[in-house]
Amino acid sequence: MSARTVLITGALGDIGRAMANSLAGAGMNLALNDVLDVSLGQKAVQSFKEKGVKANYYPCDITDYKAVEKMVESIVNDFGHLDICICNAAVVLAGRLVEITQEQWDKHMDVNLSGTFYVAQHSAKSMIKTNIQGQLIFISSWVQDVPHITTVPYAVTKSGVNLLMKGFAKELATHGIRANSVAPGIVNAGLSKQIMLENPKFEKELLRKIPLGRLQTPDHVADAVLFLCSREAEYMTGSVLQMDGGTSLFYDSEEA
């Protein structure tokens, strides 16, 4: 995997950092994207450079089509090529459907679906132009087929991400470019982690919904991504790699 360049969106979050750590350990060069302050990005970049890989931070709002185009151009200029694009950036704003505001709905669609498309499209264009037989990796979710109360808008976007992935897989196969998704379960990160810290009872409720009886870690997600980047997965395209501890097998009509 060494010398390959990977773009990770949402790279400064818990899951994004875990992916970056894993891929840097495999010798990949890192193009890290997020909307957080440049100083935070540069701090992350320095930590990865100390591991012996090339790394740059690209602050960019992925909902800005032209900004994403310029970001991908900058990555190719800086690294020479882009081999793997991981569409990880996403938002989840909890609320029941009858309570969700237009702004909250639009935010889900803009970041999780449109932003993901912009990044994937420009990355694919770059790979075609530079004759790179690369890969697009999308991060979906166990809720992609489950209307879990309070996260339906998020689930709608993740279901859409999987269909988008399959479209890219079918269209790009003739260029030798593959596309796959990873569908994590309840990860001890982001909103779930925040809620558990504020309400320990919430963790008990979550564990009840996970057949394996333990929360997923960001490293579990990173392991799935590392597998898709490996030689062992080179014949996979158009696939959703479900890694959720069996959470998608559980559905409680009494959920709150």
C-alpha positions as CSV (number, residue, x, y, z in Angstrom):
1,M,0.0,0.0,0.0
2,S,3.0,2.3,0.4
3,A,3.2,5.4,-1.8
4,R,-0.5,5.4,-2.5
5,T,-2.3,8.7,-1.7
6,V,-5.6,8.6,0.1
7,L,-8.1,11.4,0.7
8,I,-10.2,11.2,3.9
9,T,-13.0,13.6,4.4
10,G,-14.0,14.4,8.0
11,A,-10.5,13.3,8.9
12,L,-10.2,15.1,12.2
13,G,-13.1,13.3,13.8
14,D,-12.7,10.1,15.8
15,I,-13.4,7.8,12.9
16,G,-11.5,9.8,10.4
17,R,-8.4,9.9,12.7
18,A,-8.6,6.1,13.2
19,M,-8.7,5.6,9.5
20,A,-5.8,7.9,9.0
21,N,-3.7,6.1,11.7
22,S,-4.4,2.7,10.2
23,L,-3.6,3.8,6.6
24,A,-0.5,5.7,7.7
25,G,0.6,2.5,9.4
26,A,0.3,0.8,6.0
27,G,2.6,3.4,4.5
28,M,-0.1,5.5,2.7
29,N,0.3,9.2,2.2
30,L,-2.6,11.2,3.6
31,A,-4.7,14.1,2.3
32,L,-6.8,15.1,5.3
33,N,-9.9,17.1,4.8
34,D,-12.2,18.7,7.4
35,V,-13.9,22.0,8.2
36,L,-12.1,22.5,11.5
37,D,-9.4,25.1,12.1
38,V,-6.2,24.9,10.2
39,S,-4.1,24.8,13.3
40,L,-5.9,21.5,14.3
41,G,-5.3,20.1,10.9
42,Q,-1.6,21.0,10.9
43,K,-1.2,19.4,14.3
44,A,-2.6,16.2,12.9
45,V,-0.4,16.5,9.8
46,Q,2.7,16.8,12.0
47,S,1.8,13.7,13.9
48,F,1.5,11.6,10.7
49,K,4.7,13.0,9.2
50,E,6.5,11.8,12.3
51,K,5.3,8.3,11.3
52,G,7.2,8.6,8.0
53,V,4.4,9.3,5.6
54,K,3.5,12.4,3.6
55,A,0.5,14.3,4.9
56,N,-1.3,17.6,4.1
57,Y,-4.4,19.2,5.5
58,Y,-7.0,20.6,3.2
59,P,-9.7,22.7,5.0
60,C,-12.7,22.6,2.7
61,D,-16.5,22.6,3.0
62,I,-17.5,19.6,0.9
63,T,-20.9,21.2,0.2
64,D,-19.1,23.8,-2.0
65,Y,-18.7,22.1,-5.4
66,K,-16.0,24.4,-6.7
67,A,-14.1,24.3,-3.5
68,V,-14.0,20.5,-3.6
69,E,-12.8,20.6,-7.3
70,K,-9.9,22.9,-6.2
71,M,-9.1,20.7,-3.2
72,V,-8.8,17.6,-5.4
73,E,-6.6,19.5,-7.9
74,S,-4.4,20.7,-5.0
75,I,-4.0,17.1,-3.8
76,V,-2.9,15.9,-7.2
77,N,-0.5,18.8,-7.5
78,D,1.0,18.1,-4.1
79,F,1.2,14.3,-4.2
80,G,1.3,13.6,-7.9
81,H,-1.9,11.4,-7.9
82,L,-4.9,10.4,-5.9
83,D,-5.4,6.7,-5.4
84,I,-8.2,6.3,-2.9
85,C,-11.0,8.6,-1.8
86,I,-12.8,7.9,1.5
87,C,-16.1,9.8,1.8
88,N,-16.4,9.8,5.6
89,A,-17.7,13.3,6.4
90,A,-21.2,13.4,7.7
91,V,-23.6,15.0,10.1
92,V,-26.4,13.6,12.2
93,L,-28.9,15.9,13.8
94,A,-31.3,13.9,16.0
95,G,-35.0,14.6,16.0
96,R,-38.3,13.0,15.1
97,L,-39.6,13.5,11.6
98,V,-42.5,15.7,12.7
99,E,-40.0,17.9,14.6
100,I,-37.1,18.2,12.2
101,T,-36.7,21.7,10.7
102,Q,-36.1,22.5,7.1
103,E,-32.6,23.6,8.0
104,Q,-31.8,20.3,9.7
105,W,-33.2,18.3,6.8
106,D,-31.2,20.4,4.3
107,K,-28.0,20.0,6.3
108,H,-28.2,16.2,6.2
109,M,-28.8,16.3,2.4
110,D,-26.1,18.9,1.7
111,V,-23.3,17.3,3.7
112,N,-24.1,13.6,3.7
113,L,-25.4,13.2,0.2
114,S,-24.5,16.2,-2.0
115,G,-21.1,16.7,-0.4
116,T,-20.3,13.0,-0.7
117,F,-21.2,13.1,-4.4
118,Y,-19.0,16.2,-5.0
119,V,-16.0,14.6,-3.4
120,A,-16.5,11.2,-5.1
121,Q,-17.1,12.8,-8.5
122,H,-14.1,15.0,-8.5
123,S,-11.9,12.2,-7.2
124,A,-13.1,9.9,-9.9
125,K,-12.5,12.5,-12.6
126,S,-8.9,12.9,-11.3
127,M,-8.4,9.1,-11.3
128,I,-9.6,8.8,-14.9
129,K,-7.5,11.8,-16.1
130,T,-4.3,10.4,-14.5
131,N,-5.1,6.8,-15.4
132,I,-5.2,5.7,-11.8
133,Q,-7.1,2.4,-11.1
134,G,-8.1,3.6,-7.7
135,Q,-11.1,3.2,-5.4
136,L,-13.9,5.2,-3.8
137,I,-14.9,4.1,-0.3
138,F,-18.1,5.4,1.2
139,I,-19.0,5.3,4.9
140,S,-22.7,4.4,5.2
141,S,-24.4,3.1,8.3
142,W,-26.3,0.2,9.9
143,V,-29.4,2.5,9.8
144,Q,-29.2,2.6,5.9
145,D,-32.2,0.2,5.8
146,V,-33.7,0.8,9.3
147,P,-36.1,3.7,10.1
148,H,-34.6,4.2,13.5
149,I,-36.6,6.9,15.4
150,T,-34.8,10.3,15.7
151,T,-32.3,9.5,12.9
152,V,-34.5,8.9,9.8
153,P,-33.1,11.9,7.8
154,Y,-29.6,10.6,8.5
155,A,-30.7,7.1,7.4
156,V,-32.2,8.4,4.2
157,T,-28.8,10.0,3.3
158,K,-26.9,6.8,4.1
159,S,-29.3,4.7,2.0
160,G,-28.7,7.2,-0.8
161,V,-24.9,7.0,-0.3
162,N,-25.0,3.2,-1.0
163,L,-27.0,3.7,-4.2
164,L,-24.6,6.4,-5.2
165,M,-21.7,4.0,-4.5
166,K,-23.3,1.3,-6.7
167,G,-23.8,3.8,-9.5
168,F,-20.1,4.8,-9.4
169,A,-19.1,1.1,-9.2
170,K,-21.0,0.3,-12.3
171,E,-19.9,3.4,-14.3
172,L,-16.3,3.4,-13.3
173,A,-15.5,-0.4,-13.7
174,T,-14.3,0.1,-17.3
175,H,-11.7,2.5,-15.9
176,G,-10.5,-0.1,-13.4
177,I,-11.9,2.1,-10.6
178,R,-13.7,0.3,-7.8
179,A,-16.4,1.6,-5.3
180,N,-17.5,0.1,-2.1
181,S,-19.1,1.0,1.2
182,V,-18.5,0.3,4.9
183,A,-21.6,0.2,7.1
184,P,-20.6,0.6,10.7
185,G,-22.9,0.0,13.7
186,I,-23.1,2.0,16.9
187,V,-19.7,3.5,17.2
188,N,-18.3,5.0,20.4
189,A,-17.7,8.3,18.7
190,G,-19.4,11.5,17.7
191,L,-23.0,12.0,18.8
192,S,-23.4,8.6,20.4
193,K,-20.3,9.1,22.5
194,Q,-21.4,12.6,23.5
195,I,-24.8,11.4,24.6
196,M,-23.3,8.5,26.6
197,L,-21.0,10.9,28.4
198,E,-24.0,13.0,29.4
199,N,-26.3,10.1,30.1
200,P,-24.7,6.8,31.3
201,K,-28.1,5.1,31.0
202,F,-28.1,5.6,27.3
203,E,-25.1,3.3,27.0
204,K,-27.0,0.5,28.6
205,E,-29.8,1.0,26.2
206,L,-27.5,1.0,23.2
207,L,-25.7,-2.2,24.4
208,R,-29.1,-3.9,24.6
209,K,-29.5,-3.3,20.8
210,I,-26.1,-4.8,19.9
211,P,-26.1,-8.7,19.7
212,L,-22.3,-8.8,20.3
213,G,-22.9,-6.8,23.5
214,R,-20.2,-4.2,23.1
215,L,-19.9,-0.8,21.4
216,Q,-18.0,-0.6,18.1
217,T,-14.7,1.4,18.2
218,P,-13.4,3.8,15.5
219,D,-10.6,1.3,15.0
220,H,-13.1,-1.4,14.0
221,V,-14.3,0.9,11.2
222,A,-10.7,1.7,10.2
223,D,-10.0,-2.1,10.0
224,A,-12.8,-2.5,7.5
225,V,-11.5,0.4,5.4
226,L,-8.0,-1.1,5.5
227,F,-9.3,-4.4,4.3
228,L,-11.0,-2.6,1.3
229,C,-7.7,-1.0,0.5
230,S,-5.8,-4.3,0.6
231,R,-5.0,-6.7,-2.2
232,E,-7.4,-9.2,-0.7
233,A,-10.3,-6.9,-1.6
234,E,-9.2,-6.1,-5.1
235,Y,-12.0,-8.0,-6.8
236,M,-14.7,-6.2,-4.7
237,T,-16.8,-3.4,-6.2
238,G,-20.4,-2.3,-5.7
239,S,-20.4,-4.0,-2.3
240,V,-21.6,-2.9,1.2
241,L,-19.3,-4.3,3.9
242,Q,-21.6,-4.6,6.9
243,M,-19.6,-4.3,10.2
244,D,-22.1,-3.5,12.9
245,G,-21.9,-6.2,15.6
246,G,-25.2,-7.5,14.4
247,T,-27.0,-4.3,15.3
248,S,-28.9,-4.2,12.0
249,L,-30.5,-7.5,13.0
250,F,-32.2,-5.8,15.9
251,Y,-35.3,-3.7,15.6
252,D,-37.4,-2.7,18.5
253,S,-40.8,-1.2,17.8
254,E,-40.8,0.3,21.3
255,E,-37.5,2.2,20.7
256,A,-37.4,5.7,22.1
